[in-house]
Structures are given as C-alpha cells and as structure tokens.
Amino acid sequence: MAMTNELRSVLACVKSGAVPEKWKIYEYTDSWTITMWLEDFSKRITQLEEIGAFWKNTNDVAGFELWIGGLIQPSAWLTATRQTAALKLGKAMEELVLGISQSPSGSDKVSSYPVVNMVIMGAKITATRSPSGGLPHLDTTNETMSPLQRVYLDWAASESRQVKSKSVPTVQLPVYRNSTRQDLLFTLDFNVIGNVQQYYERGVALVAAM
C-alpha cells in the first residue's frame, strides 16, 4: 500500500492523539482525543446495527429507544418523525408542535417517540406534567447536569396541546446536539419553579449527547 500524504496525516494524528481533520463529520468537544472519538463513533455504529435489527424484528422503528445525539443528522430524524406523526394524526406538519414527557402518551392525539441519554444542564425535571400547563415541571439544581435515561418526544397538534399556562411560569429551552452547544436541534417548553429569568441566566439547556 502506497503511503500517501493523507495516510501520513492520519498516522501523525494517531501518534499525537488528535482527531484527523477529515474525520470531523459532526460537532464534538474540542478536548476529545482520537481514542475518545473512536469510542464515540463505535457507539454510533452499534446503534445503527441495533436499529437495523429492531426494524427486521418489528418492521417499525418508531418504538426504538433512540440516542438522538448519536445520529450524524439528528434533524433528518426529527423531520421524519414529524412527517410520520402528521400522517398518523391527520394533520399538516406545520400544525404540529414538539413536546417532552417522561412516559408515553396514551392519547390518540399524540405521537410519541422514546429517546435516551439526554441531559439537562443546570436543572432537573421534578414532575412529569404540571396539572395547570400540561408540561413537564422544571426546577433549578445545584448539580451541573441531570441525566434523563429515557424520555419521550411527542408530536401533537398545537390546538390540542395546552402549551402555555397563565398561572405557572414557562420557559422555552434549547436542545443542542451535544455539550459544545454549537448545533441547535430544536426547543422545548417547560413549566418552571421560581423566576423565569434565572433559567436563562444559568444557561439551562438540554443536550442530546455529551
């Protein structure tokens, strides 16, 4: 095998622990070494194999517990689930809004998709849903991050989802691809305890991967 300049560059990166430039196909933390990158990439490939096996066994991937941060293009999955939900609910895609819950919705007006390994930075969910607003209840915490082992992203028609509550303060928080916070995926609404401004000042956000 001929030793090209590209191969020499990769070998140099392996020796130094740096990630080769051509491997940078998605955002990740600048401090990652090549070993950390390979470990992460291996997890992504494993998930793709698991998705294929799940499809083979069920002929459907809607129920697969997805690590959305492990996708190369999370926005494509988001669009696909929105299209599927619109068809299922008999609504236009533009009429649907995205929500989050800690349990699957039993309503035929909601289309739920399980996701795993998300993290809330600077806050925690204290209740699945608030009676007044129908949204998960969020509170600040002294912990840097609060892992969410499994949650459900729900598509529902805007008129059927009681998003805002006059009696309970609500914040709209960003959901990023990972902890670099350089790639915004979507936003989610939460009812909150305390002053709304403190959530923005603390930089509270969700990330789909560390």
Secondary structure, 3 states (H helix, E strand, C coil): CCCCHHHHHHHHHHHHCCCCHHHCCCCCCCCCCHHHHHHHHHHHHHHHHHHHHHHHHHCCCCCCCECHHHCCCHHHHHHHHHHHHHHHHCCCHHHEEEEEECCCCCCCCEEEEEEEEEEEEEEEEEECCCCCCCCCEEEEEEEEEEEEEEEEEEEEECCCCCCCCCCCCEEEEEEECCCCCCCEEEEEEEEECCCHHHHHHCCCEEECCC
